[in-house]
Amino acid sequence: MRTLRVLGHRVSLPLVLLSLVEASAVAGAVYAGLVYDAFGGDDGGMPLSISAFAGVGLMILMSALGLYQLNLRTNFTGIVARTGIAFLVALPAIGVLYMLLPQQPPSIEAVITSGLAAFVTVALLHALFFACADAGLFKRRVLVLGGGNGVDALQSLRRKADRRGFEIVGYIGTEREAVHEPHLQWDKPLSELVLDAGADEIVVSMAERRSRLPIAALMDCRHSGVGVIEMIDFIEREAGKVRIDLLRPGWMLFNANEQGRLGATAKRALDLSASVVLLLLGWPLMIATVLAIKMEEGWRAPVLYRQPRVGQGGAVFDVLKFRSMRTDAEADGRPRFASVMDSRITRVGRVIRKMRVDEMPQVFNVIRGDMSLVGPRPERPEFVTDLEKDIPFYRERHRIKPGITGWAQLLYPYGASREDMIEKLQYDLYYLKNRSVLLDMVILLQTVEVVLFGKGSR
């Protein structure tokens, strides 16, 4: 599937086109309902911007609900349900737009008719798109050159949703590397093998490259219009993570994205402005949380919980959270991760952890400058010491400020084992390499889906 880089962030071209078509469908339905009901077929100078705002706004809501993720794992019912939620949330805003019109607002019948028409159109378009994606309409045909850890990493992408962007047409091995099926014999020039397989791209996965990498043959393929990409970059593009078992020494030196002064200023401005908005919108929920904790455990029970965490450059700071565990949760002095159905979690704590409300006081950490809204989740010093010894490249995540939410939180559930920490680190390295204000905005927007559906919480 073809992708575009927009301000450093890679987006799917077919999904961009789908969002534009759906936004146009919604805007057209809203405009038609207004014009033919409120204005009798003559727009009377009604600005098209109102209808366009409705279309774009609805697409933003759908994006927040995860509907524009290529690896969306849901069926037709799930697509309809998420689309319905977006439309229900959008209705009050569209109602306000109607009130701004200089003419008499349209009738309820017109609003319902145009809304249903837009909803059915968008839901069907979305379902049709993912049906076509699963059928291979947008897939890039991939030929894999070599074997080793790279092919094992590729084989780990087993789910149908993980392979919507590509289809493997064959593997070509070397004399020292065994490969998976379908195995193609290298009995003719590489360019002819590519042509016979109908490949659009060659993924290079050769462990031993010195004097073995067929550079001239690969250059011939590239000049003929066939893409050539390394396996680590291919996994990064398709899965949104950097496999640490494929990293070579010096990779971070040449690939990490160092933000300049302008980028750092823009990120800080986003942090502060979004934090103020969160406080303005979330203070009723925060007060309700305080009251709920007091009612469950008594009016003298502490509400906030301070815990040392490792931040940028290894500096330790106190993270703020609404207390979700009993006050004696670690009375034995042994730090440990939360587990499924952890008995230390209170009844109120179980609810606020599910809704991620317990993280809301960290907005003050962001304002103070200890954290950012988006970044790797900060871990406790006791865990970090062992993880840095045990996991390669783990300390790289401390080169930037930790975040309330992050790329790993979107794509991977809560983890408490060494394997989970490795998996989350691979997503953190992706963010470290590709971070930008646009990617931060995408993560903030899609965090709505994580909160709404309780993904990855314990």
RAMO-V822188 format. One record per residue. N is the residue number from 1. RES is the residue in three letters. PHI is phi in radians with two decimals (none if undefined). BURIAL is 1 if it has 16 or more other ideal C-beta (glycine too) atoms within 10 Angstrom, else 0. D_CENTER is the distance of its C-alpha to the mean C-alpha in Angstrom with 1 decimal. Layout:
N:RES:PHI:BURIAL:D_CENTER
N:RES:PHI:BURIAL:D_CENTER
//
This chain:
1:MET:none:1:17.6
2:ARG:-1.23:0:18.1
3:THR:-2.24:1:15.5
4:LEU:-2.18:0:16.1
5:ARG:-1.76:0:15.4
6:VAL:-2.08:0:15.3
7:LEU:0.91:0:16.0
8:GLY:1.53:0:14.7
9:HIS:-1.79:1:11.2
10:ARG:-1.54:0:11.4
11:VAL:-2.20:1:11.1
12:SER:-1.38:1:12.9
13:LEU:-1.10:0:16.4
14:PRO:-1.04:1:17.3
15:LEU:-1.21:1:14.3
16:VAL:-1.10:0:15.4
17:LEU:-1.12:0:18.9
18:LEU:-1.07:1:18.1
19:SER:-1.10:1:16.7
20:LEU:-1.17:0:19.9
21:VAL:-1.11:0:22.2
22:GLU:-1.20:1:20.9
23:ALA:-1.09:1:21.2
24:SER:-1.15:0:24.6
25:ALA:-1.11:1:25.6
26:VAL:-1.15:1:24.8
27:ALA:-1.06:1:26.6
28:GLY:-1.13:1:29.5
29:ALA:-1.16:1:29.9
30:VAL:-1.11:1:30.0
31:TYR:-1.12:1:32.3
32:ALA:-1.13:1:34.6
33:GLY:-1.09:1:34.8
34:LEU:-1.27:1:35.9
35:VAL:-1.12:1:38.2
36:TYR:-1.45:1:40.1
37:ASP:-1.94:1:40.5
38:ALA:-1.30:1:40.7
39:PHE:-2.10:1:42.3
40:GLY:1.04:0:44.3
41:GLY:1.61:0:42.8
42:ASP:-2.13:0:43.1
43:ASP:-1.20:1:40.2
44:GLY:0.99:0:42.7
45:GLY:1.48:0:40.6
46:MET:-1.09:1:37.5
47:PRO:-1.17:0:34.7
48:LEU:-1.14:0:32.1
49:SER:-1.07:0:29.5
50:ILE:-1.15:1:29.5
51:SER:-1.17:1:28.4
52:ALA:-1.12:1:25.9
53:PHE:-1.08:1:24.4
54:ALA:-1.10:1:24.1
55:GLY:-1.14:1:22.4
56:VAL:-1.17:0:19.8
57:GLY:-1.06:1:19.3
58:LEU:-1.19:1:18.7
59:MET:-1.14:1:16.1
60:ILE:-1.14:1:14.2
61:LEU:-1.09:1:14.6
62:MET:-1.16:1:13.6
63:SER:-1.12:1:10.3
64:ALA:-1.09:1:9.9
65:LEU:-1.61:1:10.9
66:GLY:1.43:1:8.3
67:LEU:-1.34:1:11.3
68:TYR:-1.92:1:10.1
69:GLN:-1.76:1:7.7
70:LEU:-1.11:1:10.2
71:ASN:-1.60:1:9.9
72:LEU:-1.00:1:10.6
73:ARG:-1.90:0:13.2
74:THR:-2.78:0:15.8
75:ASN:-1.81:0:19.2
76:PHE:-1.04:0:21.1
77:THR:-1.08:0:21.8
78:GLY:-1.13:0:18.2
79:ILE:-1.12:1:17.5
80:VAL:-1.10:1:20.7
81:ALA:-1.11:0:19.9
82:ARG:-1.16:1:16.6
83:THR:-1.11:1:18.3
84:GLY:-1.08:0:21.2
85:ILE:-1.07:1:19.4
86:ALA:-1.07:1:18.1
87:PHE:-1.17:1:21.8
88:LEU:-1.13:0:23.3
89:VAL:-1.20:0:21.3
90:ALA:-1.34:1:22.3
91:LEU:-0.97:0:26.0
92:PRO:-1.05:0:27.1
93:ALA:-1.14:0:25.8
94:ILE:-1.16:1:27.5
95:GLY:-1.07:0:30.6
96:VAL:-1.13:0:30.7
97:LEU:-1.07:1:30.6
98:TYR:-1.05:1:33.5
99:MET:-1.17:0:35.5
100:LEU:-1.42:0:35.2
101:LEU:-1.20:1:37.1
102:PRO:-1.22:0:40.7
103:GLN:-1.56:0:41.9
104:GLN:-1.12:0:42.1
105:PRO:-1.04:1:38.7
106:PRO:-1.19:1:38.3
107:SER:-1.25:0:39.5
108:ILE:-1.05:0:37.4
109:GLU:-1.07:0:38.1
110:ALA:-1.17:1:36.7
111:VAL:-1.12:1:33.5
112:ILE:-1.12:0:33.0
113:THR:-1.10:1:33.9
114:SER:-1.16:1:31.6
115:GLY:-1.15:1:28.7
116:LEU:-1.15:0:29.3
117:ALA:-1.09:1:29.7
118:ALA:-1.15:1:26.4
119:PHE:-1.09:1:24.6
120:VAL:-1.09:0:26.3
121:THR:-1.07:1:25.6
122:VAL:-1.16:1:21.9
123:ALA:-1.08:1:21.5
124:LEU:-1.18:0:23.8
125:LEU:-1.06:0:22.1
126:HIS:-1.17:1:18.7
127:ALA:-1.10:1:20.4
128:LEU:-1.11:0:22.4
129:PHE:-1.06:1:19.5
130:PHE:-1.25:1:17.9
131:ALA:-1.14:0:21.4
132:CYS:-1.16:0:22.1
133:ALA:-1.11:1:19.0
134:ASP:-1.18:0:20.1
135:ALA:-1.41:0:23.6
136:GLY:1.67:0:22.7
137:LEU:-1.13:0:23.3
138:PHE:-1.83:1:20.5
139:LYS:-1.33:1:20.5
140:ARG:-1.57:1:21.6
141:ARG:-1.47:1:24.6
142:VAL:-2.03:1:24.3
143:LEU:-1.96:1:27.3
144:VAL:-1.73:1:26.8
145:LEU:-1.88:1:29.4
146:GLY:1.90:1:30.2
147:GLY:-2.49:1:29.2
148:GLY:1.38:1:28.5
149:ASN:-1.06:0:25.4
150:GLY:-1.08:1:23.3
151:VAL:-1.20:1:24.4
152:ASP:-1.07:0:23.7
153:ALA:-1.12:1:20.1
154:LEU:-1.14:1:19.9
155:GLN:-1.17:0:21.7
156:SER:-1.23:0:19.1
157:LEU:-1.48:1:16.8
158:ARG:-1.64:0:19.0
159:ARG:-1.17:0:17.2
160:LYS:-1.03:0:17.8
161:ALA:-1.15:0:14.2
162:ASP:-1.27:0:13.5
163:ARG:-1.97:1:16.5
164:ARG:-1.20:1:16.1
165:GLY:-1.64:1:16.1
166:PHE:-2.66:1:19.1
167:GLU:-2.41:0:22.4
168:ILE:-1.47:1:24.6
169:VAL:-1.68:1:28.1
170:GLY:2.92:1:29.8
171:TYR:-2.11:1:30.1
172:ILE:-2.02:1:32.8
173:GLY:-1.69:1:34.0
174:THR:-1.89:1:36.3
175:GLU:-1.16:0:39.5
176:ARG:-1.93:0:37.9
177:GLU:-2.18:1:34.6
178:ALA:-1.40:0:34.3
179:VAL:-2.26:1:31.6
180:HIS:-1.46:0:30.3
181:GLU:-1.50:0:31.6
182:PRO:-1.32:0:32.1
183:HIS:-1.59:0:34.0
184:LEU:-1.72:1:35.5
185:GLN:-1.30:0:38.8
186:TRP:-1.52:0:38.9
187:ASP:-1.94:0:42.3
188:LYS:-2.68:0:41.9
189:PRO:-0.95:0:40.3
190:LEU:-1.01:1:36.5
191:SER:-1.09:0:36.4
192:GLU:-1.28:0:38.4
193:LEU:-1.06:1:36.2
194:VAL:-1.09:1:33.1
195:LEU:-1.13:0:35.1
196:ASP:-1.11:0:36.4
197:ALA:-1.42:1:32.9
198:GLY:1.16:0:31.5
199:ALA:-1.39:1:28.7
200:ASP:-1.70:1:26.4
201:GLU:-2.69:1:25.1
202:ILE:-1.93:1:26.4
203:VAL:-1.84:1:24.2
204:VAL:-1.56:1:26.4
205:SER:-2.31:1:26.3
206:MET:-1.49:1:29.8
207:ALA:-1.24:1:30.3
208:GLU:-1.83:0:33.6
209:ARG:-1.94:0:33.7
210:ARG:-1.06:0:36.8
211:SER:1.12:0:39.3
212:ARG:-2.02:0:37.4
213:LEU:-1.24:0:34.6
214:PRO:-1.36:1:36.0
215:ILE:-1.08:0:35.1
216:ALA:-1.07:0:37.7
217:ALA:-1.14:1:36.6
218:LEU:-1.17:1:32.9
219:MET:-1.15:0:34.0
220:ASP:-1.06:0:36.0
221:CYS:-1.12:1:33.1
222:ARG:-1.14:0:30.9
223:HIS:-1.22:0:33.7
224:SER:-1.57:0:34.1
225:GLY:1.78:0:30.5
226:VAL:-1.62:1:28.8
227:GLY:-1.24:0:25.6
228:VAL:-2.23:0:25.9
229:ILE:-2.54:0:23.0
230:GLU:-1.33:0:22.9
231:MET:-1.07:1:21.2
232:ILE:-1.09:1:19.1
233:ASP:-1.30:0:17.7
234:PHE:-1.14:1:17.4
235:ILE:-1.09:1:15.3
236:GLU:-1.04:1:13.1
237:ARG:-1.19:1:12.7
238:GLU:-1.46:1:12.4
239:ALA:-1.93:1:10.4
240:GLY:1.24:1:8.3
241:LYS:-2.61:1:10.8
242:VAL:-1.94:1:14.4
243:ARG:-1.26:1:17.0
244:ILE:-1.29:1:19.5
245:ASP:-1.32:0:22.3
246:LEU:-1.85:1:22.2
247:LEU:-1.26:1:22.4
248:ARG:-1.88:0:25.8
249:PRO:-0.95:0:27.5
250:GLY:1.62:0:26.8
251:TRP:-1.05:1:23.4
252:MET:-1.14:1:21.8
253:LEU:-1.10:0:24.8
254:PHE:-1.74:0:24.2
255:ASN:-2.08:1:20.4
256:ALA:-1.14:0:19.1
257:ASN:-1.56:0:18.2
258:GLU:-1.60:0:20.8
259:GLN:-1.27:0:20.4
260:GLY:-1.35:0:23.7
261:ARG:-1.08:0:25.5
262:LEU:-1.13:0:24.2
263:GLY:-1.12:0:20.5
264:ALA:-1.14:0:21.2
265:THR:-1.14:0:23.1
266:ALA:-1.12:1:20.4
267:LYS:-1.14:1:17.8
268:ARG:-1.15:0:20.6
269:ALA:-1.10:0:21.5
270:LEU:-1.12:1:18.0
271:ASP:-1.03:1:18.1
272:LEU:-1.20:0:21.6
273:SER:-1.15:0:21.3
274:ALA:-1.18:1:18.2
275:SER:-1.12:1:20.0
276:VAL:-1.09:0:23.1
277:VAL:-1.10:0:21.5
278:LEU:-1.09:1:20.0
279:LEU:-1.17:0:23.5
280:LEU:-1.15:0:25.2
281:LEU:-1.47:0:23.2
282:GLY:-1.76:0:22.8
283:TRP:-1.08:0:26.4
284:PRO:-1.09:0:27.8
285:LEU:-1.19:0:25.2
286:MET:-1.16:1:25.9
287:ILE:-1.13:0:29.7
288:ALA:-1.07:0:29.4
289:THR:-1.15:1:27.7
290:VAL:-1.03:0:30.5
291:LEU:-1.12:0:33.1
292:ALA:-1.12:1:31.6
293:ILE:-1.11:1:31.7
294:LYS:-1.13:0:35.2
295:MET:-1.17:0:36.4
296:GLU:-1.35:0:35.3
297:GLU:-2.06:1:36.6
298:GLY:1.82:0:39.1
299:TRP:-1.27:0:39.4
300:ARG:-1.63:0:39.9
301:ALA:-1.19:0:36.7
302:PRO:-1.16:0:34.2
303:VAL:-1.67:0:31.1
304:LEU:-1.64:0:29.1
305:TYR:-2.20:1:28.3
306:ARG:-1.85:0:28.3
307:GLN:-2.51:0:27.1
308:PRO:-1.11:0:27.2
309:ARG:-2.36:1:24.0
310:VAL:-1.61:1:23.6
311:GLY:-1.94:1:22.2
312:GLN:-1.06:1:22.3
313:GLY:1.24:0:25.1
314:GLY:1.49:0:25.8
315:ALA:-1.19:0:27.2
316:VAL:-1.72:0:27.4
317:PHE:-2.41:1:26.8
318:ASP:-1.65:0:27.0
319:VAL:-1.48:1:23.8
320:LEU:-1.81:1:24.6
321:LYS:-2.54:1:23.6
322:PHE:-1.21:1:25.3
323:ARG:-1.19:1:27.3
324:SER:-2.01:1:26.2
325:MET:-2.02:1:28.6
326:ARG:-1.07:0:32.3
327:THR:-1.16:0:34.1
328:ASP:-1.80:0:35.5
329:ALA:-1.04:1:32.2
330:GLU:-2.23:0:33.0
331:ALA:-1.09:0:36.7
332:ASP:-1.41:0:37.4
333:GLY:1.39:0:35.6
334:ARG:-1.77:0:33.2
335:PRO:-1.25:0:29.5
336:ARG:-2.72:0:27.2
337:PHE:-1.24:0:23.8
338:ALA:-1.24:1:23.5
339:SER:-2.03:0:24.0
340:VAL:-1.11:0:23.7
341:MET:0.96:0:26.3
342:ASP:-1.07:1:27.3
343:SER:-1.22:0:30.8
344:ARG:-1.34:1:30.3
345:ILE:-1.42:1:27.9
346:THR:-1.34:1:29.8
347:ARG:-1.14:0:29.6
348:VAL:-1.12:1:28.1
349:GLY:-1.04:1:25.8
350:ARG:-1.12:0:24.5
351:VAL:-1.24:0:23.6
352:ILE:-1.24:1:22.1
353:ARG:-1.25:1:20.0
354:LYS:-1.10:0:18.7
355:MET:-1.58:1:17.9
356:ARG:1.11:1:16.7
357:VAL:-1.20:1:19.7
358:ASP:-1.08:1:21.1
359:GLU:-1.49:1:18.7
360:MET:-1.05:1:20.0
361:PRO:-1.06:1:22.9
362:GLN:-1.19:1:20.7
363:VAL:-0.99:1:20.6
364:PHE:-1.22:0:24.1
365:ASN:-1.10:1:22.9
366:VAL:-1.18:1:20.8
367:ILE:-1.08:0:23.8
368:ARG:-1.27:0:26.0
369:GLY:1.77:0:23.9
370:ASP:-1.28:1:23.2
371:MET:-2.31:1:19.5
372:SER:-2.03:1:16.8
373:LEU:-1.15:1:14.3
374:VAL:-2.14:1:11.5
375:GLY:2.91:1:12.2
376:PRO:-1.12:1:13.1
377:ARG:-1.18:1:14.6
378:PRO:-1.29:1:18.4
379:GLU:-1.89:1:20.6
380:ARG:-1.31:1:24.3
381:PRO:-0.97:0:26.9
382:GLU:-1.08:0:28.5
383:PHE:-1.37:1:25.5
384:VAL:-1.07:1:24.6
385:THR:-0.98:0:28.1
386:ASP:-1.30:0:28.0
387:LEU:-1.16:1:24.5
388:GLU:-1.16:1:25.4
389:LYS:-1.30:0:28.5
390:ASP:-1.65:0:27.0
391:ILE:-2.04:0:23.7
392:PRO:-1.05:0:23.9
393:PHE:1.22:1:21.8
394:TYR:-1.11:1:20.8
395:ARG:-1.21:0:22.5
396:GLU:-1.10:1:20.4
397:ARG:-1.18:1:17.6
398:HIS:-1.57:1:20.4
399:ARG:-1.35:0:20.8
400:ILE:-2.24:1:18.6
401:LYS:-1.18:1:18.5
402:PRO:-1.23:1:16.6
403:GLY:-2.27:1:14.2
404:ILE:-1.21:1:14.1
405:THR:-2.25:1:10.4
406:GLY:-2.95:1:8.1
407:TRP:-1.06:1:5.5
408:ALA:-1.15:1:7.8
409:GLN:-1.19:1:8.0
410:LEU:-1.31:1:4.8
411:LEU:-1.87:1:5.8
412:TYR:-2.49:1:9.5
413:PRO:-1.26:0:12.1
414:TYR:-0.97:1:14.8
415:GLY:-2.26:1:16.9
416:ALA:-2.31:0:20.5
417:SER:-1.91:0:22.0
418:ARG:-1.07:0:22.3
419:GLU:-1.11:0:20.3
420:ASP:-1.13:0:17.4
421:MET:-1.12:1:17.7
422:ILE:-1.14:1:17.8
423:GLU:-1.09:1:14.7
424:LYS:-1.17:1:12.8
425:LEU:-1.06:1:14.7
426:GLN:-1.12:1:13.5
427:TYR:-1.28:1:9.8
428:ASP:-1.12:1:11.6
429:LEU:-1.16:1:13.8
430:TYR:-1.06:1:11.1
431:TYR:-1.12:1:10.2
432:LEU:-1.06:1:14.0
433:LYS:-1.37:1:14.8
434:ASN:-1.93:1:12.5
435:ARG:-1.08:1:12.3
436:SER:-2.84:1:13.5
437:VAL:-1.11:1:13.9
438:LEU:-1.10:0:12.0
439:LEU:-1.12:1:8.8
440:ASP:-1.05:1:9.7
441:MET:-1.16:1:10.3
442:VAL:-1.10:1:7.1
443:ILE:-1.13:1:5.6
444:LEU:-1.07:1:8.9
445:LEU:-1.15:1:8.9
446:GLN:-1.38:1:6.2
447:THR:-1.13:1:7.9
448:VAL:-0.99:1:10.7
449:GLU:-1.11:1:9.8
450:VAL:-1.07:1:9.7
451:VAL:-1.21:1:13.0
452:LEU:-1.15:0:14.5
453:PHE:-1.78:0:14.2
454:GLY:1.06:0:14.8
455:LYS:-1.30:1:12.2
456:GLY:1.31:0:13.1
457:SER:-1.66:1:16.0
458:ARG:-2.45:1:19.6
//
